[in-house]
Amino acid sequence: MRATMDSPADDGARTSVNHCRGCPHRRDLLTEGRCVPGDVCVRAMSGRQIERFFRVNPALADDYAGDSFWERRAIAARYLSQKKLLHLIHDPDEVVRRVLAYRLPIEALDALIGDPDREVRVTVADRLPPDRIERLAADPDYLVRQYVARRLAPGRLFRLIRDPDRQVRAMVAERLPLESLGLMRDDPEPEIRLTVAKRIGFAEAERMRTDPDWRVRAQLAERLPQDMLGPLLEDPDPDVRAIARERGCH
C-alpha cells in the first residue's frame, strides 16, 4: 500500500550529492542553498523533502504540475497558480484531485462534482454555495449526501426525505421546514421520528400520538396542548400516561 502525503517519509534514505548530477537545479538552487540533498530535494522519493523544497521554492511548483510521480504532483498542487490548477482536474491520482478540491476557485468546482473519489466530492459539497450543491443530492455515497443535507436550502430538502441512509434523514428531520415535516412522521427509524415529534406543528402531530415508540409518544405528551392529549392519557406506557395526565390536570 502506497504511503499518503501526510505519512512519515523515509528520511533515513538520504539523497546523496551524486543524485544532483542530472538535476536542473544543481547550478542555481544548490549553490544558493535553496535545495539541500537529503533534506530539501524535489527529486527525492520522500514527501517531506519535496514539501520542504516547494516551501522554499514555491514559484517552481508550476514546473512540476505534469511530473510522473503522483506525490510530487500532489505536493506541487498546493503551491500551483490558479491557471495551472485547472489543468489537473482530470489528474489520474485522487490525492492530487483532493488538493484541487480545496484550492480551485468556487466557480471551477462543478467539474469535480462527478469525481470518482469520495473525498473529492465531500470537499466539493462542503465548498460549493448552497444553491449549487443540489446535483450532489443523488450522490451514491451517504457521506456526500450528509454534507448536502447539512447545507442545502431547507426548502429543497424534500428530495432527501426518503434517503436510504439514516444519518442523512436525521439531518433532514432537523432542518426540514415545519410545513413539510409531516412527510417524515412515519420514518422507519424511531430516533428520526423523535426529532420530528420535537418539531412538528400541532396540527400535523395527531397521527403520531399512536407511534410505536414510547419515546415519541412521551415527547408529544410533553408538547401537545391539553385538548390534543387524547389517547396519550390512556397510553399503554406508564411514563407516557403519567406525563399526559399530569399535564391534563393543569
N, C-alpha and C positions, 0 to 999 in steps of 0.2 A: 504494500500500500504506500502510495507516494506521500511525502510529508506535505503539510499545508504551509502557507506563507508564515503563519504565526508559530509554527512548531520550532523547537530549538534547532538551530543549524549546527552542523558538524564543524565547528570552528577549529577542531583539532587537526583537520586535514588542511593545513595552511598552504596557501598558494605560494609557490616559490617564485623568485625573481625570473627564473628561466621561463615561467609561464607568460611573462610580459613580452617575449620576443615577437609574437605575432599580434600584439595588441595595438590598436591605433592610438591609444592614449599614452604610450610609453615615452614619447618625445616631448609631451607637454605636461599632462596631468601628473605623471610620475615624477618628473623633475621639479614640478611646482609643489609637490606634496599633497595634491588633491586626490590621489589614489595611493593606496598602500598595499603591497602584496601581502595576502594573508589576513587582511583586516578591512580595507576599503577597496573592494575589487568587483567590477562589473562582470568579469569573465569567470569568477568563481561559481561553483555549483552550490552556493550557500546563500540562502535567503538573507541572512544577517549582513553578510558582506555586500551583497547587491544593494540592500536597503541603505547601508551607510554610504555607498557610492553615490546613489541618487540624492541622498540628503545633502551631500557636499556639492554635487554637480547636477542640480535639478534641470538645468537648461539642456542637458544631454538626453533627457528621457525620450524626446521625440525620435531620436536616432534608434531607439530600441523597441519601438511600437510593433515592428514586424519580426522581432527576434524569434528564433526557432525554439527557445527554451520558455515553457509556459510561465515559470516563476519570474523570469526576467521581464517578460511582458506584463505580468500582473503587478509587479512592483513598479515598473516604469509607468504604468497606467495611473498610479497615484500622483504622478508629477506631470503628466502629459498636458499639453494645451488642449483647450476645448475642441479645436479643429481636428486634432489627431485622435481624440477620444471617439469621435463619430465613426472613424474607420475601423474601430474594434468591435462594433456592435455585433458582428457575426463571428467573433473570435471563437475557435473551436473549444477553448477551455473555459469552464464555468467560473473558475476563480477570477479570471480576467474580466468576465462579464459582470461578476458581482461588484468589482471595483467600479465598473462603468455605471451600474445601477445607483451607486452612491454619488457619483461625480457628474454624470451627464446633466445638462440643463433640463429643467422640468419639461420644456416643450419637445424634447427629444426622447422622452421616456416611453412614449407609445410603442416605439419599435421593440421594446423588451417585454411587452405585455404577454406575448405568447412564448417567451423564452422557455426552453425545456428544463431549466434548473429552478427548483422551488425557491431557493434563497434569493435568486434574482427577482422573481415575481413578488415575493414578500416585500422586498425593498421598494419595488415599483408601487405596490399597493400602499405602502407607508408614505411615499413621497408625492404621488400624484394628488392634485387637488380633488376634493370630494366629488366635484361634478364631472370628473373624468375617470373614475375608477369602476363604474358600473360594469364595464366589459369584463372585469375580473370576478364578478359575482358568480360566474359559471365556471370558475377555475376548478380543475379536478382535485386540487389539494385543499383540505379543510383549513389549513393554517392561513393560506392566502385569503380564503373566504372570510375567516375571522377578522382579518385586517379590514376587509371590505365592510363587514357588518359593523365594525367599530367606527368607520369614518364616512360611510355613505350617508347622504342626507336622509333623515328619518322617514320622510315621505316616500323614499324609493326602496325602503327595506322590505316591502311586502313580497318581493320576489325570493327572499330568503326565509320566509315563514316556514316552509316545508323542507328546509335544507336537511340532508341526511345526517349531518353532524350535530350532536347535542350541544357542543360548545358554541357553534355558530348560532343556533337557535336561541341559546341562552342570552347571547349578546343582543339579538334581535328583540327578545322579550323585554330587555331593559331599555331599549331605545325607540321601539315602535310607537308611533303616535297613538294616543288613547282611543281614537275613533276606529283604529284597525286592530286593537289588542284582542278583541273578542275572537278573532280568527285563530288565536293561539290557545284558547281556553281548553281545547281537547288535545293538547300536545301529549305524546306518549310518555314524556319524562315528568315525574312529579315535581322536580326542582324547578322546571320551567313553568309549570302551572302555578307553582307557589309565587314565582316572580310576577306572573300575570295577576294573581289574586291580590297582590300588594298594590298593583297599579290600576287595575281595570275600573272603569266607571261603574257606578252602582246599577245603572240600567242594563249593563251588559253582564253583570255578575250573577244574575238569578240562576242560570243553569249550572253554575259552579258550586252551588250550595250542596249538591249531592256528589261532589267529586269523590273518587275512590280513596284519595289520600287524606287522612285526618288532619295533616298539617295545613293543607289548602283550606279545608273547611274551618279550621281554627283561625286562620288568618281572616277569613271572611266574617267569622263571628266577632272578631275584634273591630272590623271596619264598617260593616253594613249598618245602616240606620235600623232602629228598633223595629220599624214596620216591615222590614225585609228579612228579619232573622228566621221567620217561618220554620222550616224543617230543622234548622240548627238547634232549636230549643229542645228537640227530641232526638238529637243526633245519637247514633249508636256508640260514639266515643264519649266517655265521661268527661274528658277535659274540654272537648268542644261544647258539650251541653252546659258545663259549668260556666264557660266564658259567655255563651249566648244568654243563659238565664240571669247571670249577674248583670249583664248589660240591659236585659229586658226589664229588670226590676227598677232601673233608674229612669 
